[in-house]
Amino acid sequence: MQKQEIIKIIDNLKGRKNYEQKKAIKLGFSSLYAYFEDKLLREKNAAELKKKELEEVINTDKIDKNQKKSCSCC
């Protein structure tokens, strides 16, 4: 089943459609649809990875603050 989001993107390409088709063929995709499907998947994975990294940084900061408060001299 085709995703409506990808179909909408392809319909809105207008003058860039030929450019995107050439780019998809160059990268080894069988169709423009497959190219955009992969592109959206990679963007989603990158966003999830960035979110995980941000959560790790926040958790590390919380741990560092808690360790600093545990000393008796402060």
Secondary structure, 3 states (H helix, E strand, C coil): CCCHHHHHHHHCCHHHHHHHHHHHHHCCCCCHHHHHHHHHHHHHHHHHHHHHHHHHHHHHHHHHHHHHHCCCCC
